[in-house]
Amino acid sequence: MQLPRNIAIGHGAIADTARMCTELKLGKHAIIVTGRTTREIAGESVSDILASNGFQTDIAIVTNADQANIDATVKTARDASFLVGVGGGTVIDVAKLASTLLDIPFLSVPTAAAHDGIASMRASIARDGDTVSVPAQAPLGIIADTEIIARAPYRFLASGCGDLISNYTAILDWQLAHRLRNAPYSEYAATLSRMTAQIVMDRAETIKPELEESARLVIKALVSSGVAMSIAGSSMPASGSEHKFSHALDRIAPKPAMHGEQCGVGTIMMMYLHGGNWQRIRDALRTIGAPTTA
């Protein structure tokens, strides 16, 4: 079971980067894995904070979550002590997989709260024209600066809510797989995953643009969802038929929407097929401002 050992969430949390790296005894050579835009948002700041505290830092720019970017990051980080993924899902997934291949730890520093990959032990990469989910190590530490996350376009936060609400049908599918095929099932992981979805549903009316409290609520739930997957040792607490629906849209839609947006729509459909209260799912997504139709 791989779980984050240190988590910092709050206003200005990025300032804790050097302290966390020291507490976790990660070594002194860090590669900051980031994107072109997120380098300006937070990547340079993380690099400067570490450098001013005696760390050697280099920056690796990621453009896509594919094997070429993973290989390039591995090559850059060959002599590094640890990686720091600063950005969105693409950046963090590349940092996650590169650190797994190098067998060194990594920190997750999300700049948006779009999905639960910021804390999970899975990564999504492009392969042969498709997007596949592959096993990887979970981050050893997570630093989520709510000031930065609240400034990101609200669509990212709404997408994160869709990804969290989809846990409802993922758990129903998991329970079905356990009953019909004796798939391994963890009630603890399922309960934790369900709780993250419930928090978002119950607080839907309070989730608004540019509010740090909204960013804090969603990011905490996303971290908990990622931890639920680590406890289960699989993605089943947070990924079911609604995610299959999203992956299908990725393949056939001329212009796919964001991952969490598609999962939210898929959750409405799959809850209907489970005979559950799909209207409540739809209403919560509408209240948040996430799509309810594909």
C-alpha positions in Angstrom: 0.0 0.0 0.0 1.5 3.3 -1.1 0.2 6.4 0.7 1.4 10.1 0.8 3.4 10.6 4.0 3.1 14.4 4.1 0.3 16.7 2.8 0.1 20.5 2.8 -3.1 22.1 1.7 -3.8 25.8 2.1 -3.1 29.4 1.2 0.6 29.8 0.4 1.3 26.1 0.9 3.9 26.2 -1.9 6.2 27.9 0.6 6.4 24.6 2.5 8.1 22.8 -0.4 11.7 22.9 0.9 10.6 22.0 4.4 8.6 19.0 3.2 11.5 17.8 1.0 13.8 18.0 4.0 11.4 16.3 6.4 10.9 13.4 3.9 14.7 13.2 3.4 14.4 13.1 -0.3 18.0 14.2 -1.1 19.3 17.4 -2.6 18.9 17.1 -6.3 15.4 17.9 -7.6 14.0 17.8 -11.1 11.0 20.1 -11.5 8.7 18.5 -14.0 6.2 21.1 -15.3 4.5 22.5 -18.4 5.2 25.6 -20.4 2.2 27.5 -18.8 2.5 25.9 -15.3 6.2 26.8 -15.2 5.2 30.4 -15.0 2.3 29.8 -12.6 4.3 27.8 -10.1 7.2 25.8 -11.5 9.7 28.6 -11.3 8.6 29.5 -7.8 9.1 25.9 -6.6 12.5 25.8 -8.2 13.5 29.1 -6.6 12.2 28.0 -3.2 14.3 24.8 -3.3 17.4 26.5 -4.7 17.3 29.1 -2.0 17.3 26.3 0.6 20.3 24.5 -0.7 18.8 22.1 -3.3 20.1 21.6 -6.8 17.3 22.1 -9.2 16.7 21.5 -12.9 13.5 21.9 -14.9 12.0 19.4 -17.4 9.2 20.7 -19.6 6.4 18.3 -20.5 4.1 18.8 -23.4 2.0 15.5 -23.5 1.4 12.5 -21.3 3.1 10.0 -23.7 6.0 7.7 -23.8 8.3 10.2 -25.6 7.8 12.8 -22.7 8.3 10.1 -20.1 11.5 8.9 -21.7 12.8 12.5 -22.0 12.0 13.1 -18.4 13.8 9.9 -17.3 16.8 10.9 -19.3 16.9 14.4 -17.7 16.4 13.0 -14.2 18.9 10.1 -14.4 21.0 11.6 -11.6 18.2 13.2 -9.6 17.3 12.4 -6.0 13.6 13.1 -6.5 11.0 14.6 -8.9 8.5 17.4 -8.3 5.5 17.4 -10.6 4.2 21.0 -10.8 1.1 21.4 -13.0 -2.1 19.6 -14.1 -2.8 15.9 -14.7 -0.5 15.6 -17.8 2.5 16.9 -15.9 1.8 14.9 -12.7 1.2 11.7 -14.6 4.5 12.0 -16.4 6.4 12.8 -13.2 4.6 9.9 -11.6 5.7 7.4 -14.3 9.2 8.8 -14.7 9.8 8.5 -10.9 8.5 5.0 -10.9 10.8 3.9 -13.7 13.8 5.6 -11.9 12.7 4.2 -8.6 12.9 7.6 -6.9 10.2 9.5 -4.9 8.2 12.4 -6.3 6.1 15.2 -4.9 2.8 16.3 -6.4 2.2 20.0 -6.7 -1.1 20.5 -8.5 -1.9 23.9 -10.1 -5.6 22.9 -10.6 -8.1 20.5 -9.1 -9.4 18.8 -12.2 -9.2 15.1 -11.2 -8.0 12.7 -8.5 -4.7 11.7 -10.3 -2.9 14.2 -8.1 -2.8 11.6 -5.4 -3.4 8.2 -6.9 -1.2 5.3 -7.8 -2.4 5.3 -11.4 -1.4 7.4 -14.4 -3.1 8.0 -17.8 -0.9 8.0 -20.9 -1.5 8.2 -24.6 -0.6 4.9 -26.3 -1.4 3.8 -29.9 -4.0 6.5 -30.4 -5.8 5.6 -27.1 -5.6 6.7 -23.5 -4.7 3.9 -21.1 -4.5 3.8 -17.3 -1.3 2.2 -16.0 0.0 1.5 -12.5 2.6 3.9 -10.9 3.7 5.0 -7.5 1.7 7.4 -5.4 3.3 10.7 -4.5 5.3 10.7 -1.3 4.1 14.2 -0.5 1.4 16.6 -1.9 1.5 20.4 -1.8 -1.7 22.0 -2.9 -1.7 25.8 -2.7 -5.3 26.9 -2.6 -4.4 30.5 -3.8 -3.0 29.1 -7.0 -5.7 26.5 -7.5 -8.5 29.0 -6.9 -7.0 31.2 -9.7 -7.2 28.4 -12.3 -10.2 28.5 -14.7 -13.3 27.4 -12.8 -13.9 24.7 -15.4 -11.0 22.7 -13.9 -12.6 22.8 -10.4 -16.0 21.8 -11.8 -14.3 18.9 -13.7 -12.7 17.8 -10.4 -16.2 17.7 -8.9 -17.5 15.6 -11.7 -14.6 13.1 -11.2 -15.4 12.9 -7.5 -19.2 12.5 -7.9 -18.4 9.6 -10.3 -17.2 7.6 -7.3 -20.8 6.8 -6.6 -21.3 4.6 -9.6 -17.7 3.3 -9.5 -18.4 1.9 -6.1 -21.7 0.3 -7.3 -19.8 -1.3 -10.2 -17.1 -2.5 -7.8 -19.7 -4.1 -5.5 -21.3 -5.8 -8.6 -17.9 -7.1 -9.6 -17.3 -8.4 -6.1 -20.7 -10.2 -6.0 -20.5 -11.7 -9.5 -16.8 -12.3 -10.1 -15.4 -12.3 -6.6 -13.3 -9.2 -7.3 -11.2 -8.1 -4.3 -13.3 -5.5 -2.3 -12.4 -3.2 0.5 -15.2 -1.7 2.5 -12.8 0.8 4.0 -11.7 2.1 0.6 -15.3 2.1 -0.7 -16.5 4.1 2.4 -13.7 6.6 2.0 -14.4 7.0 -1.7 -18.1 7.4 -1.1 -17.5 10.0 1.5 -15.5 12.2 -1.0 -18.4 12.1 -3.4 -20.9 12.8 -0.6 -19.0 15.9 0.5 -19.2 17.4 -2.9 -22.8 16.6 -3.3 -23.7 18.1 0.1 -21.7 21.2 -0.5 -22.5 21.8 -4.2 -24.2 25.1 -3.6 -21.0 26.5 -1.9 -18.6 25.5 -4.7 -18.0 28.8 -6.6 -15.3 30.3 -8.8 -12.3 32.0 -7.3 -13.0 31.0 -3.7 -10.1 29.4 -1.9 -12.6 27.6 0.4 -14.1 25.9 -2.7 -10.6 24.9 -3.9 -9.7 23.6 -0.4 -12.9 21.4 -0.2 -12.4 19.9 -3.7 -8.6 19.3 -3.4 -9.1 17.6 0.0 -11.7 15.3 -1.5 -9.5 14.6 -4.5 -6.6 13.6 -2.3 -8.9 11.3 -0.3 -10.2 9.7 -3.4 -6.6 9.0 -4.5 -5.8 7.5 -1.1 -8.9 5.3 -1.4 -7.4 3.8 -4.6 -4.1 3.3 -2.9 -5.8 1.4 0.0 -7.7 -0.8 -2.5 -4.6 -1.4 -4.6 -6.6 -0.6 -7.7 -8.6 2.2 -9.4 -12.0 0.5 -8.7 -13.1 2.8 -5.8 -13.0 5.7 -8.2 -13.3 4.3 -11.7 -16.1 2.3 -13.2 -18.4 2.2 -16.2 -18.7 6.0 -16.1 -14.9 6.2 -16.8 -15.3 3.7 -19.6 -17.9 6.1 -21.0 -15.4 8.9 -20.8 -12.7 6.9 -22.5 -15.1 6.0 -25.3 -15.8 9.7 -25.8 -12.0 10.3 -25.9 -11.9 7.9 -28.9 -14.9 9.0 -30.9 -15.7 12.6 -30.0 -14.4 15.2 -32.5 -13.4 17.4 -29.5 -13.5 15.6 -26.2 -14.4 17.5 -23.0 -12.3 17.4 -19.8 -12.0 14.0 -18.1 -14.1 14.9 -15.0 -16.8 16.6 -17.1 -17.2 13.4 -19.2 -17.2 11.2 -16.1 -19.9 13.4 -14.5 -22.2 12.9 -17.5 -21.4 9.2 -17.5 -22.3 9.0 -13.8 -25.8 10.3 -14.6 -26.3 7.5 -17.2 -24.8 4.7 -15.1 -26.7 5.7 -12.0 -29.9 5.5 -14.1 -28.9 2.0 -15.2 -28.2 1.0 -11.6 -31.7 2.1 -10.7 -30.4 4.9 -8.4 -31.2 8.6 -8.0 -29.7 9.9 -11.2 -31.7 13.1 -10.9 -29.8 14.1 -7.7 -26.5 13.5 -9.5 -27.7 15.7 -12.4 -28.9 18.5 -10.2 -25.6 18.6 -8.2 -23.6 18.9 -11.4 -25.9 21.6 -12.6 -25.5 23.5 -9.4 -21.7 23.3 -9.5 -21.7 24.4 -13.2 -20.5 21.1 -14.7 -22.0 19.7 -17.9 -25.0 17.3 -17.7 -25.2 16.3 -21.4 -22.6 15.0 -23.8 
